[in-house]
Amino acid sequence: MSLDELLERADMFSVHLPKTPETKGIIGKEALAKTKPGVIVVNAARGGLVDEQALADAITSGHVFAAGIDVYASEPCTDSPLFELPQVVVTPHLGASTTEAQDRAGTDVAKSVLLALAGEFVPDAVNVKGGAVGEEVSPWLEIVRKQGVLLGALSDELPTSLSVDVRGELASEDVQILKLSALRGLFSAVIEDSVTFVNAPSLAEERGVTAEVTTAPESENHRSVVDIRAVYGDGSVLNVAGTLTGTSQVEKIVNINGRNFDLRAEGKNLIVNYADQPGSLGRIGTLLGDAGIDIQAAALSQDSEGDGATILLRVDKDVPAELSASIATAVGASTIELVDLS
């Protein structure tokens, strides 16, 4: 939409531009003449973008209904044709002019920089496409990232599509940012470059991965759960579901490919898919123990029909490739992966 089209159609508009030679006076007499009668004008960006005298004349004539102005061509402003008009709300453009405000602004900027350098979500970043993040949604960013990491580790290829299904109480919130968190986890598992909330969408576009968020108010087993479903080029599907539990909001993996679990999403995890037979778990534990690797937590889930099973083992150190191969041979594993969820 062009500026002229906006001026002709808007019932109210606010100005959000830097002040440059091209934008100085951009809302002047000619621009205001193109607006609808009764329009409301707001400028809290930069002084001089709106011609104050032209705006005052348009208000006096009745063409502009009202205005809100926080910035002025000359500051500090002690005299303006807008000051005497009851249809205009004016504020003094304090910004960070007080010592306390400057301290707070500096602290906020420093916190945002640290978050950005760590690849974390920056709430006030203007180039993040996920939208606002509410207090109820923010704690879920990390568990959803870890679910993406698991999906990236459990397949040798990228999916063609990713569906982030949010169910339960969380579904009533704006959860679009969770799509970026899932993409961030997925790509961090398969590429060496840093993956952030900013570049995750472009990485997905470059690699042909589409992503969407769906919501439903019902959740059968949890107050809220996020189930990420990946569809691959050959039609195969993988899913990983996660939730937060208790007042401390403990991150847990609760389902992988239809098999239920209840294991904290943390540390190094050995994931073994195999056909369960008596003694299989014992053989895995013996091989790990002989290698000096401690099992800190374990969760086993079997298919309701058949002998297919998945075991999650949180271990205290990396499992060498040779040991993984020995475990796979010992239990007839179809896949075995070590995934870091720290």
N, C-alpha and C positions, 0 to 999 in steps of 0.2 A: 504494500500500500504506500502510495506517495504521500508527501507532506500535505499537498493540496487536497487529496482525497480524505486524509485524516481530518483536516480542518473543516471540511464541508460536512462530515458525518458525525463528528464527536459532540456529545452532550457535555463532556468535561474532558480536559486533557492536562497532563502534567509534562513538564520539560525535563529530559534527562540527557544532557549533552555536555561535553567539555566546551570551554569558551575558546574559540579559535577565530581567526579573521573571517572564516566562512560562516561560523554560527553566530557571531555577534549581531544582535538585533534581528535574529531569524523570526521572532514573533513581534512584528511591528505593525504599522498601520495597514499595509496591504494584506498581511497574513490574517489579521483580526477581521478584516472586512469579508474574508472568505468563510468565516465561521458561522455556525447556526445562531440565530437570535436566542439569547438566554444561556449561552455557553458559560462554563466555569473554567477558569484558567489557574493553574498552580505552577509556580517555579520555585523549587528548592535546590536547584542544581548549581548554577553560576549566575552571578549578577551580570546584566547586560545582554543576556539571551532574549529577554523580553524587554521591549521598549516601554519604560515606565510611563512616559507621557502619553504614548499611543494607547496603552492599556487604560490609563485614567480617563482619557477622552471616550473610549469605547464603553466604559462603565457608566460615565456620566450621561451618555446618549441613550443608555438602556440596552444597547446591543449585547454587551457582556453582562451577565447576571451578577457574578461575584468572582473574587480572586483570592488566592492565598499566596503570599510572597515571603520568602525567608532570605533572599539574596538580592543585592542591589548593585547598580553600576558603580557606585562609589561607596566604599565602606571604611570605617563605620558610617552608616547613613543617618544623618540628623534631619534631613529635609527631603521629602519626596511628594509628588502630587498624589500619591496613593494614600498618604497618611490620614487625610481628612475624609476619606470616603468610607461610610459605614458598611459598604458591601465588600470591603477588603479586610482580610485577616493578615496582619503583618507580624512577623517574629524577627528577633534581632540577629539571626545567623551567628549564634555563639559557637556552634561546632565544638571544637576542642579548645576553646579560648581560655578556659580556666585551668589552673595548675592541676586540679583533681581530674578534670576531663582528659588532659594531656597524658597524665599518668595511666589512666584507665585505657585510653586508646593505644598507648605504647604496649601495655601488658597484653591487650587483646591481639594486637598485630603479632607480637612475639609468640603467643600461643598458636596462632594460625600458621605461622611460618614453621614452627616445630611439627605441627600436624602434617603440613604439606611435605616437609622433608622426609617424614616417616612413611609417607604414602597413605596416611589416614584421611578420613573425611574432614574437610574444612567447611564448617557450617556457613561461613560468609563468602565462600568462593563464588565468583560470578560465572565461571566457566565449567561448572558442574551441572549436568543435565537432570539430576535426580529430583530437583525441587527441594522444598523445605523438609527438614527432618524433625519430627516431634519427639517429645521426651519418651513416649511409649515405643517409638520405632528405633531410636538410637542404640539401645542395648542389643538389638538384633543384628546390627551390621557385621559384627565379628563372627557370630556363628554361621551366618549365611555365607560369608567369605570362606570359612572353613569347609562348608558343604561344597562350594565351588572347587576348592582345592581337591577334595576327595573325588569329585567327578573327573577332574583333569587327570588325576593319578590312576583312575580305574580304567581308562581307555587309552589306546595308542593313537587315537585320532580325535580331532575336535568335532563336537556335534554340529549339526546344521541349525538346530534351534534349541533354545533353552526356555523353559517355562517355570517361573517362580510362583508357586501356588501357596497363597497365604490363607490359612484357615483359623477360625476362632475369633477371639476378642480383638486380636491385632488387625483383622481384616477391616475394621471400621476406621482405621487410620490411613493417612496418605503414605503408602508403602512403596512408591515407585523407586525410591533410592535403593531398595533391596535388589533390584535388577542389576544395578551397577556393582553392588557388593558381590553378587554371584559371579558376574563376569570378571571382576577383579581377581577372585579366587581361582576361577577356571584358568585364566591366562597366566597367572603367576605360577601355576603348576607345570606349564608346558613351554614357557619362554624364559630366557635368562634376564631380559631387560626388566626394569622396574615397571610394575603395573599399578596405576592409581585410579581413583575415581574419575579423573580428568581424561586419561587416555584409554580407559577400558572400552568406551563406546566405539572409538575409532579403530581399535584393534579388532573388535567384533565385526565391524563393517568391512575392514580389509580382508578378513578371513572368512567372510560369508556366514557368520553366526548371527542369527536373529534372536531376540530375547523379548519376553513379555512377562507381565505380572497379572495374575488372576487372583480373585479373592472370593471367599465364601465364609459366611458367619458361623457355620457349624464345624466343630472339631470333635471327633469321637472320643479320643483318648487324652487330649491335652487342652488346656485353656487356650493356647495358641500353638500353632505349628507351621513351619515353612517347609514345603516339599518341593525340591528342585528336580525337574524332569528334563533329561537331555535326550534328544532324538538324533540319531546318526544317519549318515548317508545310505547305509544298507537297510534302514528301517528299524534297527535295534534301538532299545531304550534302556537308559540307566536312570535311577533316581536315588537321591539322598535326602532324608528328612531330618530336621533338627528342631530343637525347642529350648526354651529357658525354663528352669524349674526352681521353685522355692523363692523365698524373699531375697536371697543373694543372687538370683537369676543365673544359676549354674548352666553352662552351655553343654548340651547333650546331643549326641547322634542317636536317633530313635528308629531309623529305618534305612536300610540299604537294599535296593532292588527287591522290595517286598518282604524282606526279612527284618523282624523287629529286634531292636537293641535298646540298651539303656546304659550308655557309656559316655563319660565326660569327653568332650572334644578338646583334648589337650595333649601335648607331648608327641612322642614318636609312636606311630601305630603300625603294627604289622597286620595286614588284611589278607586272609587266606580263604580262597574259595575252593572247596573240595567236596568229594562224595564221602560223607561221614561214615566211618567204620569204628567198631570198638577199638580203643587204644590210640586213636589218631591224635587226640589232644595230648595224651601222655608223651607220644613220640615227639611232638612239636616242643613241648616243655623240656624234654630231655636234651634235645639238640641245642636249644637256646641256653639251657643251664650249663651244658658242657662247654659252650663258647663264652661263658661268663656274663651272659646277658640276663638281667632280672626282668621277670614279668610283673609289672606294677598293677595291672588290672586286666581283666579278660571278660569278653562277652561272646556267647555262642548262640547262633540262631539257625535252626534247621527248617527246611520246607515242611509244611504240614503233610504233604504227600511226596514220597520219594526220599532219597538220601542226600539231596543237595544241601549244603551248609556253608555258612560264612562264620569265621571266627575273627574277632578284633582283639588284638593283644597290644596293650600299651607297654612299651619296653623302655629301659633306661638308657639305651645307646643304639647307635646305628647297627643294622643287621647287614653284614657283608653279602655281596652278591653270591659268593660261593655257598654261604650258609643258607640263603634263601633257596638256592637250587637244591640243596640237600633236603630241606624241609619239603619242598614241592615233590621231590621224588619219594620221600618217606610216606607221605599221606596221599599221593596221587592228586595234588592240587592242580586245578585248571589255571588259576592265576594266583600270584602272590606279589603284594606290593607293600613297600614301606612308605608311609605318608607322614609328614611332619605337620602337626596341627598346632604348633606353638605360636 
